[in-house]
Amino acid sequence: MVPRSDVTQPVRRKSRVIRRRRQNFERLLAAAAITLIAGFVPALRWVWFVHLAVDGVLGFYITRLLRYKRDEMERRVKVEPLIAELEHQKQASSQ
């Protein structure tokens, strides 16, 4: 087992989260497509209700993804100036 750097852990964690969210989104899209197609089969008309439920879950998931994205962008904007300010304070104190 190879030791991993503490610097790369947040990057790996973020990429795993993005991959997992993408896979969940693709699964929901596939479920929506399958239930839509199955709803056209005359004996399976009840699948329309399942399709509506899957569409609702997909819509909710999309809104959550957009909120996660907005929160991440806000976090970047709010955190970067703080880091820059700390570096400025270190430079000022060393002079």
Contacts in CASP RR format, 6 or more apart in sequence:
PFRMAT RR
TARGET T0000
AUTHOR 0000-0000-0000
METHOD contacts of the structure
MODEL  1
MVPRSDVTQPVRRKSRVIRRRRQNFERLLAAAAITLIAGFVPALRWVWFV
HLAVDGVLGFYITRLLRYKRDEMERRVKVEPLIAELEHQKQASSQ
4 12 0 8 1.000
21 65 0 8 1.000
21 68 0 8 1.000
24 61 0 8 1.000
25 61 0 8 1.000
25 62 0 8 1.000
25 65 0 8 1.000
28 54 0 8 1.000
28 57 0 8 1.000
28 58 0 8 1.000
28 61 0 8 1.000
29 58 0 8 1.000
31 54 0 8 1.000
31 58 0 8 1.000
32 51 0 8 1.000
32 54 0 8 1.000
32 55 0 8 1.000
32 58 0 8 1.000
35 47 0 8 1.000
35 48 0 8 1.000
35 50 0 8 1.000
35 51 0 8 1.000
35 54 0 8 1.000
36 51 0 8 1.000
38 44 0 8 1.000
38 47 0 8 1.000
38 51 0 8 1.000
39 45 0 8 1.000
39 47 0 8 1.000
39 48 0 8 1.000
39 51 0 8 1.000
41 47 0 8 1.000
END
